[in-house]
Amino acid sequence: MDRNGNRDKGFFSVMYRTRFKASKNGTTVVNLSLLFSLIALLSAPWLVILGLLAALVMGYRFSIDRDGLGFEQRFEDVVRNAAVNVKQAVGHVTEDPSR
């Protein structure tokens, strides 16, 4: 959400917030962003299709959640936060222990 309380309508933000879920007996087993799912489909379509078919045979149910709970941040903020976290982690790893 932006400062005015409006949802970000950017392509990546919408794809990040929209979740692909697989569940069985009411328990969610897979909760992936549509963005990741699309990248996986483009990278290895045979693997995704075989996985979906196997899950259907085993009785899993699929659903799409347009406003995934816990994924309200803008995609740009998520990427920015991840970059800061990586920089901090690398900084801690490369610190001189003699100091």
C-alpha atoms as one frame of an Amber mdcrd trajectory, in Angstrom:
protein
   0.000   0.000   0.000   1.185   3.526  -0.616   1.084   6.371   1.880  -2.521
   7.193   0.952  -3.727   3.632   1.647  -4.122   2.746  -2.034  -2.829  -0.551
  -3.375   0.081  -0.416  -5.767  -1.220  -1.436  -9.208   2.168  -2.139 -10.791
   2.548  -5.396 -12.712   5.175  -6.890 -10.410   3.307  -5.863  -7.253   0.081
  -7.449  -8.474   1.908 -10.616  -9.551   3.699 -10.754  -6.174   0.491 -10.276
  -4.149  -1.498 -12.811  -6.197  -0.814 -16.235  -4.709  -1.102 -19.724  -6.197
  -2.079 -22.175  -3.475  -2.242 -25.948  -3.349  -4.040 -27.534  -0.409  -5.286
 -30.879   0.780  -7.870 -31.434   3.516  -7.907 -27.699   4.265  -4.141 -27.500
   4.850  -2.164 -25.239   2.510   0.927 -27.044   1.291   2.138 -24.620  -1.399
   1.726 -20.837  -1.350   3.687 -19.273  -4.218   3.468 -15.871  -5.834   2.091
 -15.862  -9.350   5.305 -14.125 -10.400   7.437 -17.048  -9.194   4.985 -19.559
 -10.679   5.167 -17.854 -14.074   8.986 -17.814 -13.984   8.987 -21.518 -13.058
   6.570 -22.288 -15.897   8.733 -20.436 -18.416  11.940 -22.029 -17.111  10.817
 -25.648 -16.834   7.315 -26.132 -18.244   7.584 -29.934 -18.265   8.432 -29.972
 -14.558   5.563 -27.651 -13.621   3.038 -29.599 -15.701   4.171 -32.964 -14.290
   4.041 -31.555 -10.765   0.526 -30.190 -11.257  -0.693 -33.476 -12.734   0.854
 -35.486  -9.882  -0.730 -33.163  -7.317  -4.153 -33.504  -8.971  -3.866 -37.296
  -8.979  -3.000 -37.213  -5.254  -6.104 -35.135  -4.512  -4.691 -31.645  -4.004
  -6.885 -28.616  -4.697  -5.588 -25.464  -6.373  -6.708 -21.892  -5.833  -5.674
 -18.330  -6.657  -5.722 -15.715  -3.878  -5.651 -12.184  -5.313  -4.783 -10.434
  -2.048  -2.426 -12.770  -0.235  -2.471 -12.140   3.500   0.955 -10.990   4.628
   2.025  -9.859   1.152   0.671  -6.308   1.164   4.038  -4.610   0.627   4.884
  -3.170  -2.756   7.182  -5.413  -4.773   9.760  -2.627  -4.977   9.849  -2.414
  -1.166  10.325  -6.169  -0.904  13.269  -6.044  -3.335  14.776  -3.046  -1.530
  14.473  -4.760   1.871  16.011  -7.944   0.486  18.969  -5.963  -0.900  19.550
  -4.313   2.492  19.387  -7.708   4.240  21.900  -9.233   1.813  24.287  -6.295
   2.227  24.098  -6.624   6.017  24.664 -10.377   5.883  27.664  -9.986   3.578
  29.009  -7.251   5.855  28.790  -9.564   8.869  30.453 -12.438   7.014  33.314
 -10.310   5.687  33.973  -8.470   8.957  37.479  -8.792  10.343  37.167 -10.946
  13.500  40.316  -9.414  14.998  38.515  -6.096  15.568
